[in-house]
Amino acid sequence: MSLPAAALDAPAAPPAERPLKEFVTSVGKDGSITFRLYAPSAKAVTVVLGSHDPIALQRGDDGIWAAKTEPMKPNLYEYYFNVDGFRSIDPGTNSPKPQRQVNTSLILVPGSILDIRNVPHGDLRLVTLHSKALDSERQMYVYTPPGYSNPTKPLPVLYLYHGFGDTAASWIAQGRAPQILDNLLAEKKIEPMIVVIPDTETDVPDAVAENFPAAERRKNFYPANAEAADRELIEDLIPYMKNHYQVRSDADGRAVAGLSQGGYQALVSGLSHLGTFGWVATFSGVSTTTVSNKAVDAALSGPDKVNKLRNFTVTVGSKDQVVGKDVAGLKAMLEEKKIKHDYQEYPDLGHEMDVWRPSLIAFLQKVFKE
């Protein structure tokens, strides 16, 4: 079968005699964002910025579609283009959102704790290891604080899980965890710690995310994946950190947290191994309200043991339509069983990073404090 000649033609490129900055998205000095897309043949282009209504771009005679926002508050925003019904990342930037199927871009309006500031910086390594529990080669990010090369004492470790559809790089690129850690450490608001960011998705044969319809994830995918990720954490990741880094081995020196699906993972691993972790946090997390787990339910039935945790944090956006039922059910159970917990609801926000980054910032300032 042959294709029409037009389909074989290369797409138009911006004219070489003009600087590229005239064709790509940029942030102004006032914090406004000018979205630009060079698409001479497109018939209609809009941009979806976070949870805002779509913004229509206007086409210029030179083939550039553009729209300018009002000044935006400092933050990292996610967005995508709708080009004649096709969802597209922004090809004019180098900041795609880390996802298993990439369809969103990121843009930073500077001026917040998310910035790279002139402070001492920690090291970030991408570690590859063989997981005996999963019988596969796995990768995780390991953040070590400034000065770690000459540690005077073992450091506590936070295991931090990402959400569904994302990758281990999500907490790095979109969550801005390294910048947050560097800046909070420089302000002496948190304790020096090591942060391990595993891949929440295990890709074991019975739990490959793409094999499940969305309607069946809670029934089939989440339970199988969580069980596999828990085995990897206990049998591979924690021993790896013990063998390769100067880390504490007591429960009070170990924390687990995560967002959305990663929040469910933190719940499963944290409550299944109460003698292993002293700190647990679930940010907008799936819970056993919709995804069963016998070990978690058993732990919640014994409040005395759960109350030995140094801290149990639960957060959610007040308009979260994805896990609102999960968090409400977990909160009701914790209150019924008189289990101590810190609950934070973020008003007028949904299932989004504007809940998860502040949740991480707040949790970091509580964890590992004597």
C-alpha positions in Angstrom: 0.0 0.0 0.0 1.5 3.3 -1.0 1.0 6.6 0.8 0.0 9.9 -0.8 2.9 12.0 -1.7 1.8 14.7 0.8 2.0 12.3 3.7 5.7 11.7 2.8 6.7 15.3 2.8 8.7 16.5 5.8 6.9 19.0 8.0 7.7 22.7 7.6 10.6 24.0 9.7 11.0 27.6 11.0 12.9 29.8 8.5 16.6 29.7 9.2 17.1 33.5 8.9 15.1 34.1 12.1 16.2 33.3 15.7 14.6 30.2 17.1 13.4 32.1 20.2 10.7 33.7 18.0 9.1 30.3 17.4 9.2 28.6 20.9 7.4 29.0 24.2 9.0 31.4 26.7 8.5 33.0 30.2 8.5 36.7 30.4 10.2 38.8 33.1 6.8 39.4 34.7 6.0 35.7 34.9 3.7 35.6 31.9 4.0 32.7 29.5 3.9 33.1 25.8 3.0 29.8 24.2 4.2 29.4 20.6 3.9 26.6 18.1 5.1 26.7 14.5 2.4 24.8 12.6 1.7 26.6 9.3 -0.7 23.8 8.1 -2.8 23.6 11.3 -6.4 24.8 11.3 -6.9 25.3 15.1 -4.5 25.2 18.1 -5.3 25.5 21.8 -3.2 25.0 24.9 -4.4 23.3 28.1 -2.5 24.7 31.0 -2.9 22.7 34.2 -6.6 22.6 35.2 -7.4 25.9 33.4 -9.8 26.1 30.5 -8.2 25.7 27.0 -6.6 28.9 25.7 -7.0 29.5 21.9 -3.8 30.4 20.1 -3.9 32.8 17.2 -2.1 32.1 13.9 0.2 34.7 12.5 1.0 35.2 8.8 4.4 33.5 9.4 2.8 30.2 10.6 3.3 30.8 14.3 0.4 30.1 16.6 0.7 32.1 19.8 -1.1 33.2 23.0 0.2 35.1 26.1 -1.1 34.5 29.6 -1.4 37.0 32.5 1.6 37.0 34.9 1.6 33.6 36.7 2.7 33.0 40.2 6.1 31.2 40.5 5.5 27.4 40.0 6.2 24.5 37.7 3.2 24.2 35.3 2.2 21.3 33.0 0.5 21.9 29.6 -0.1 20.4 26.2 -1.3 21.6 22.8 -4.4 20.5 21.0 -3.6 20.7 17.3 -6.6 19.9 15.2 -7.8 17.4 17.8 -4.3 15.8 18.3 -2.8 16.1 21.8 0.8 17.1 21.5 3.7 18.0 23.8 5.5 21.3 23.1 8.3 20.4 20.5 9.9 23.8 21.2 11.1 23.0 24.8 13.3 20.4 26.4 11.0 19.7 29.4 8.5 16.8 28.7 6.7 15.5 31.8 8.2 12.1 32.7 5.5 9.6 31.7 5.3 6.1 30.3 3.4 7.6 27.4 4.6 11.2 27.1 1.8 13.7 26.2 2.5 16.7 28.4 5.2 19.4 28.8 6.5 21.4 31.7 7.4 25.0 32.1 8.9 26.8 35.1 8.0 30.3 36.2 10.9 31.1 38.6 10.7 32.6 42.1 9.9 29.7 44.4 11.5 26.9 46.4 11.4 24.9 43.1 14.2 27.0 41.7 17.9 25.9 41.4 19.4 28.4 43.9 22.9 29.3 44.7 23.1 26.9 47.7 25.1 23.7 48.4 23.8 20.9 46.2 23.3 17.2 46.8 24.2 14.5 44.3 21.6 12.6 42.3 22.5 9.2 40.9 20.6 6.8 38.6 21.3 3.4 40.1 20.8 0.2 38.1 20.6 -3.1 40.1 19.3 -6.6 39.7 16.1 -7.3 41.6 16.0 -10.8 42.8 12.4 -10.3 43.9 11.3 -9.4 40.4 14.0 -11.2 38.4 14.7 -8.2 36.4 17.1 -5.2 36.0 15.7 -2.2 37.8 16.6 1.5 38.2 16.1 4.0 41.0 17.3 7.5 41.8 19.3 8.1 44.9 19.7 11.6 46.3 22.5 12.2 48.8 22.8 15.6 50.6 25.7 18.0 50.3 28.8 16.8 52.1 27.7 13.1 52.0 31.1 12.1 50.5 32.5 12.3 54.0 29.6 11.2 56.2 30.2 11.4 60.0 27.3 9.2 60.8 24.7 7.0 59.1 21.9 9.0 57.5 18.1 8.2 57.5 16.4 7.2 54.3 13.1 8.2 52.7 11.7 5.9 50.0 9.6 8.1 47.7 7.1 6.6 45.2 5.6 8.2 42.1 2.1 7.9 40.7 0.4 5.9 38.0 1.5 6.5 34.4 4.7 8.4 35.5 8.3 7.2 35.8 10.9 7.3 38.5 12.0 10.6 37.0 8.7 12.2 37.9 9.7 13.2 41.4 12.9 14.5 39.9 11.7 16.6 36.9 8.2 17.5 37.9 8.2 17.0 41.6 11.5 19.0 41.8 12.6 16.9 44.8 16.3 17.6 44.4 15.7 21.4 44.4 13.3 21.2 47.3 15.8 19.1 49.3 18.7 21.4 48.6 16.8 24.6 49.4 15.2 23.2 52.6 18.6 21.9 53.8 20.2 25.3 53.1 17.5 26.9 55.2 18.1 24.3 57.9 14.5 23.3 57.9 15.1 19.6 57.4 17.5 16.9 58.6 20.2 15.6 56.2 18.8 12.5 54.6 19.1 10.2 51.7 16.1 9.9 49.4 15.5 6.9 47.2 13.0 7.2 44.3 12.2 3.7 42.9 10.0 3.0 39.9 6.5 2.4 41.3 5.7 0.2 38.3 7.2 -3.3 38.5 6.3 -4.6 35.1 6.1 -8.1 36.3 4.2 -10.4 33.9 0.9 -10.1 35.8 1.2 -6.4 36.5 2.1 -4.5 33.3 0.1 -1.2 33.5 -0.7 -1.0 29.8 -2.3 -4.5 29.8 -5.3 -3.3 32.0 -8.3 -1.2 31.0 -8.7 1.8 33.3 -11.8 0.4 34.8 -10.0 -2.7 36.0 -6.9 -1.1 37.6 -8.1 -1.1 41.1 -9.4 -4.6 40.9 -6.5 -6.3 39.2 -3.4 -4.1 38.5 -2.9 -2.2 41.8 -3.0 -5.2 44.1 -0.6 -7.3 42.0 1.8 -4.4 41.4 1.8 -3.3 45.0 2.7 -6.8 46.2 5.6 -7.0 43.7 6.9 -3.5 44.6 6.7 -4.4 48.3 8.9 -7.5 47.8 11.4 -5.4 45.8 11.6 -2.8 48.5 12.1 -5.2 51.3 14.2 -7.8 49.6 16.3 -5.7 47.2 16.2 -1.9 47.7 16.6 -1.7 51.5 19.5 -4.3 51.5 21.1 -2.5 48.5 21.1 0.8 50.4 22.6 -0.9 53.5 25.4 -2.4 51.4 26.3 0.7 49.4 25.5 3.7 51.5 26.0 4.8 55.1 22.4 4.5 56.3 20.5 4.0 59.5 19.0 0.5 60.0 16.4 1.4 62.7 12.8 2.0 61.9 12.9 5.6 63.1 15.6 6.2 60.4 13.5 4.9 57.6 10.4 6.5 56.0 8.2 5.6 53.0 5.9 8.1 51.1 4.2 8.4 47.8 1.6 10.1 45.7 -1.6 8.6 44.2 -0.6 5.0 43.2 2.6 5.6 45.1 0.6 6.7 48.1 -1.0 3.2 48.0 2.4 1.7 47.8 3.5 3.7 50.9 0.4 2.5 52.7 1.0 -1.1 51.7 4.7 -1.2 52.5 4.6 1.1 55.5 1.8 -0.7 57.3 2.8 -4.2 56.3 6.2 -3.7 57.9 5.6 -1.6 60.9 8.9 -2.7 62.4 10.8 -1.5 59.3 9.4 2.1 58.9 8.9 4.8 61.5 7.3 7.3 59.2 4.6 6.8 56.5 2.9 9.4 54.2 0.3 9.0 51.5 -0.3 12.0 49.3 -3.7 11.7 47.5 -3.2 8.0 47.8 -5.4 5.1 46.7 -6.5 3.2 49.8 -8.1 -0.1 50.8 -11.4 1.6 50.5 -11.2 0.7 46.8 -8.2 -1.6 46.5 -8.1 -4.4 49.0 -5.0 -5.5 50.9 -5.2 -7.9 53.8 -2.0 -6.8 55.5 -3.1 -3.2 55.6 -6.5 -4.0 56.9 -4.9 -6.2 59.6 -2.6 -3.4 60.6 -5.4 -0.9 60.8 -7.3 -3.3 63.0 -4.4 -3.1 65.6 -4.2 0.6 66.3 -1.7 0.2 69.1 1.0 -1.0 66.7 0.2 1.7 64.0 0.3 4.3 66.7 4.0 3.4 67.3 4.8 5.2 64.0 6.6 8.5 64.6 4.3 10.1 62.0 1.4 9.0 59.7 0.6 11.7 57.2 -2.5 11.8 54.9 -3.1 14.6 52.4 -5.6 15.3 49.6 -7.0 18.1 47.4 -10.5 19.0 48.4 -11.7 18.6 44.8 -9.9 15.4 44.1 -12.2 13.3 41.9 -9.7 10.5 41.4 -9.0 9.4 45.0 -11.4 11.5 47.0 -13.4 8.3 48.0 -10.1 6.5 48.9 -8.8 9.2 51.2 -12.2 9.8 52.8 -12.5 6.1 53.6 -9.0 5.9 55.0 -9.6 9.0 57.1 -12.8 7.6 58.5 -11.2 4.3 59.4 -8.2 6.1 61.1 -10.6 8.2 63.2 -12.8 5.2 64.0 -9.8 3.1 65.2 -8.3 6.2 67.0 -5.1 5.9 65.0 -3.0 9.0 65.3 -2.4 10.8 62.0 -1.7 14.2 60.4 -4.4 15.0 57.9 -4.1 18.0 55.5 -6.7 19.0 52.9 -5.6 21.4 50.2 -8.6 23.6 49.3 -9.9 24.0 45.7 -7.3 21.6 44.4 -7.7 18.3 42.7 -5.4 15.4 41.8 -2.3 17.4 41.0 1.3 18.4 41.8 0.1 21.6 43.5 -1.0 19.2 46.3 1.9 16.7 46.1 4.9 19.1 46.1 3.6 21.1 49.2 2.8 17.7 50.8 6.4 16.6 50.3 7.7 19.9 51.6 5.6 19.7 54.7 6.5 16.0 55.3 10.2 16.6 54.9 10.0 19.2 57.7 8.5 16.6 60.0 10.4 13.4 59.2 13.5 12.2 61.1 13.2 15.0 63.7 14.1 13.7 67.2 
